Structure formats: structure tokens, C-alpha cells
């Protein structure tokens, strides 16, 4: 009788140890996955920030009566619109840094390096009624944003 009781206690003890082992393994797995999940969240936030800045820049340029170039300036922590600077064929790649944690490069659809979108005095955009902007994050992942030129409203994201 005593042997049977001891055996039962040992068996339950093993079950508790196994349960604790499973919990430790699950916790280690969660710790391993958390940084990559946070990276995805941060990347999504960066793309959302880029969309917001794009809408603001396009709306300001469309409302203006003079030609504007939309460009990101890498010398500042955020992005700013190049006010009244001449549109050119130069293909200078500029990067906007958001909060110092990552970078986004804004690329016009007609070239892989240009960051300029030119607006005529009547508010029309040189790239047409609508245009697409590709947002590249530091890992090379692309998000294409379709924008209505007359309003600066984002109509699609793919």
C-alpha cells in the first residue's frame, strides 16, 4: 500500500515538472518571436507615417499656385516639402528618418532613384491624374501607395 502511494506521488510530481518544462519552453519561444513581431508593427507604423506625410505634402503643393517639388530631406529627423524649388531631372535619393529607428525611401514610379514629384502652376501633377509612390523600408519591403493628384488623397495601398 505504501509503495502504491509513493508511486502515485512520484507520477504527479513528474506531471508537474513536465508542465513547468512546457511553460518554460513556451515562454522562451515567445521571447524569441517578440522582436520580429515588434519589427512588423514598427514597419507598419513607419509606412502609415509616410502616407500621412505624403498626403500633407501633396495637398500643400496642389493648393499652391507655383511649381513645387515634393521631396524628402535626409538632413532632418522628419520629412519636409521642398517649397518652390525647381523641378529637375536629377535623381537624388533622399531618405526620411522616423524617430531614429528606421528609414523610408520615397521613390516616384518612373525611376528607381528619384524622389521628386513636380506640380504645374494649375495644380496638376507631372505624373498624371493619379500617381503611385513606392515606400521602401530598410529591409527592402515595398508598399505601393496610389494617390489622387488633385486632392493628395491616398486611394489604395498594395
N, C-alpha and C positions, 0 to 999 in steps of 0.2 A: 504494500500500500504506500509506503514511504517512497519507494522508487518511482511509482506512477506519478505521485505528486511532484517530485523533483523533475521528472521528465516534462511534465506539463509546464512548470515554471520556466524551464530552460527553453522550451519551444516558444512560449510567449515572449521571452526575452529576445530570442532570435528575431521574431517578427518585429519587435520594436526597433531593434538595430537595423533591420532591413528597411523599415520605414524611414528611419533617420538617414540612412545612406541614400535612399531615393530623394529625400528632401534636399540633402546636400548637393547631389548631382544636379537636381533641377535648379537650385539657386546658382550654382556655377554656370550652368547653361544660360540662365537669364542674364547674368553678369557679362557673359561673352557676347550676347546678342544686343544688349542695350546700346553700346556705342554706335553700331551700324543703324539701329532704329533712329537714334537721335540725329545721325547724319542725314537720313532721309527727311526727317522733319525740318532740319535746318535748311536743306536744299530747297524744299517746297516753300519755306518762308522767304528765301532769297529770290526765288522766281516770282512770288507774289509781290515782293518789294519792287522788283524790276518792272513788273506790269504796271504797278501804281505810278512809278516814276515815268514810264513811257506815256501813260495816259495824260499825266500832268504836262509833260514836255510837248506832246503833240497838240494838246488843247491850247497851250500858250502860243505856240508857233502859228496855229491856224487863225487865232484871233488877232494876230499881229498883221500889220499892213506891209511889212518889209520882209525880204527873203531871210529865212532862218535856216540854220543847220542844227540838227539835233545831234548831240554827241555826248559821250561820257568823258569826263575829265579824270584821269587817273591821279592827279596831284592832290585830290581832296578825299576825305573819308567817304563822301557820298557822291551822288551824281548831280550834274547841273547842266542846264541847257546852254549851248553856245549861242548867246544872244547877238544877232545881227552879223555874225561872222560870215565871210563869203563862202558860197558852196564851191567846192573844187573837186577834182578827180583824185585827190590824194587818198591813199588808203592807209591811214594811220590807225593802228589798232589801239583802242583805249579800254581800260578796264576799270570798273567801278568796284570799290571795296565796301562791303556792308558790315559794319561793326567790327571790322578787322578779322572776322572769322573765315571769310571765303571771298572769292571773286566771281564776277559775272562779266562776260564779254558780250556786248550787243553787236550783232552782225546784220547788216542790211542784206536783203535776199539776192542782190545782183552781184555780190562779191563775198568772198570768204574772209576778207580782212577789213572792209570799210565799216565805219561806224557813223557815217553821215547820211542824213535824210534831208533833202533840200525842199524848201517850200517857196512857191512863187508868191508874188505880192497879192494875188487874188485868193490866197489860202489853199490853192491846190497843191498837192504833193507831187514831186517829180516822179515818184514811183507809181503813180496811178491813183484811182479812186480808193482802193484798199491796198494795203501792203502787209507783208509779213516780216516779222523780226524774229531771228533765232537767238535764243538765250542759251549760252553755253556756260555750264558751271565748271568748277575746277577739275572735276572728274571727266569732263568731256560729254556729259549727258546734255542732249538738246531738248529744248522746248520751243515750239514754233507758235508765235502769237500773231494772229491776224487782227489788224487794226483798221478801222474806218478813218480815212484821212480827214474828212470834213469835221469830225467830232472828236477824234482821238479815242473813241470807244473801242475796247477790245471785244471782238465778236466771236473769237474762237481761240482755243488753246489746244495744241496737239503735240 
